[in-house]
Amino acid sequence: MRFMSISGLAALSMVAMSSAAGAAVLDQNNWPATANFFGSNWQQEVRSGIAGQLTRIEISILGEPNGLSFSLNRGQAWQADANDVELSNLAPVGGVLTIDLTAANIQLDIGDYFVFSVFVPPPAPIEPPPGGICACVIILPSPPSLGATDDIYDDGELYVAGLPFSDLDIAFRTYVEPASTTDPVTVGEPAGLLPLAAGLAALAAFRRRKAG
């Protein structure tokens, strides 16, 4: 019969913990865009469905503008105090503006609200040709805009200038790294394992004498 050494038993003194949240998971999913709108003085209200750290927001942008700015504030709309997060000089890739919020360490419980806003700058004005009036047809490009859905998001409202706008919601997705739900469990202490080791050693000696 083989017995574990005292050092091996001491190694049992460890804290067993369930793995905390690993990768972020999709929480709120108001996608894809089915409409679009313009404007800047608005806030999209969002309700968290997963407890944990808000790590990323993806927002639908039509067009490929540069110089976008983003802000986020905890609480329900309309938020008029200082923003919790402000970012600038952003640009979408493939029609998606990805906001990395890992460094902001925004911890949410289920049911917590926050609002976000994105300012999409208008296109630069077209300069008239040298000499003044141009006797030609100028085709203006479509200005960049925000992708939206037809008011199908049930956990928040789009607000414009402090008032709910019931026709649309921003097309967006949020990602949360879930919080751990299991507390640490202590398996054993080295001092408490020493009597057990001594008892096992005595039992081994007794069996050897009996076998002899």
Secondary structure, 3 states (H helix, E strand, C coil): CCCCCHHHHHCCCCEECCCCCCCCEEEEEECCCCEEECCCCEEEEEECCCCEEEEEEEEEEECCCCCEEEEEEECCCCCCCCCCEEEEEECCECCEEEEECHHHCEEECCCCEEEEEEECCCCCCCCCCCCCCCCCCCCCCCCCEEEEECCCCCCCCEEECCEEECCCEECEEEEEEECCCCCCEECCCHHHHHHHHHHHHHHHHHHHHHHC
